[in-house]
């Protein structure tokens, strides 16, 4: 068996051992397992707490299965220790799209099905671009400042939502806006508000301390700490049937989302801007993760990565599979670097991660118990937001033609309470600022075209919603 595994994954050739690869796989899984708790909670309700139409159990199943399939495929086909799962950022954008498409003015019967169709089409396009090898041209068309501005803006938005879920911030109902204030109930010492905040704070403090100490699985441990606190305070109620019943079991699915995407509606003009943005987000995430992880592992040969085409194909296939199963964009995770740091050098690391995602399904009652209490997972959202804010240092702040559009994205996403609107502000302002500043030639024809498309998005989509 050892010889068989060595031959398939080239263990000896990469100067590693089966034991090291298994430990590396466990390490990677622990650092990204928070997505199992967060993803169903994010996709099943919108930012206002209303149901999106996606069933919690169905999203949980889709998350684990799509992550497992894509990650195992990465290990066997691309042979790299890179794990995949529904992307943080893309999942919130997915919900933002559902909220936009839910407007009665647009006439979509099941917006969540249209959103899945949009993700499916973006994955197919990604596959085609990978096969035709023209992805580099697209990557170079979009400014590095804009790409990093997107990460920062979404990071702020995720942290912003996390603080709302914690009970620390609430919407200012008197003003009737999305602006938030410190929770009056918390300041008055109301029991429920205080308990929710303590639940959040316990997990946040533990996760922060472990993150500073670079302990693997800091976010997961933080979530579990919040869970224990919520149990002690009575904010999470165990179901009848004993401890085992509350820990072990397969997901309960009220309505399946597998193969329910509405591809026809996703091909309408209203959906085109969303397809493009999903495509860019997936492409940038994949390339950034691929280079970062493989540079750390020493796989790069000069400026090139062997079998890079396979990594991109696996990532694109993961997005297509995820949409078919009923979840948002599946992409490569930068947390894979944790496994590389633990010695992972082959695809066996990825296969181990994939197997662990499947085994996680056996603990669906526990995951549901945790994920359905917003204050429990809020600590993870805040820290993920902090992680994404580190991209701010990569923005060219000394070049105002780069900094201003990036700033519009960063500020626009949380203030408009819409990732799609915030991105549109940045991509529209970028060619305008460049052109008026005498740097119009620095902008590709593709970006000018994207700006025009997004102007039409505001005129024909957002205007119809507001009016």
PyMOL commands that set and color helices and strands:
alter all, ss='L'
color gray80, all
select helices_A, chain A and resi 2-9+18-32+34-44+56-78+90-101+111-132+135-141+144-165+184-187+191-212+218-233+243-247+263-266+269-297+308-325+336-341+347-360+364-371+374-394+400-416+419-436+440-442+445-466
alter helices_A, ss='H'
color red, helices_A
select strands_A, chain A and resi 84-86+169-171+180-182+300-301+304-305+330-332
alter strands_A, ss='S'
color yellow, strands_A
deselect
rebuild
show_as cartoon
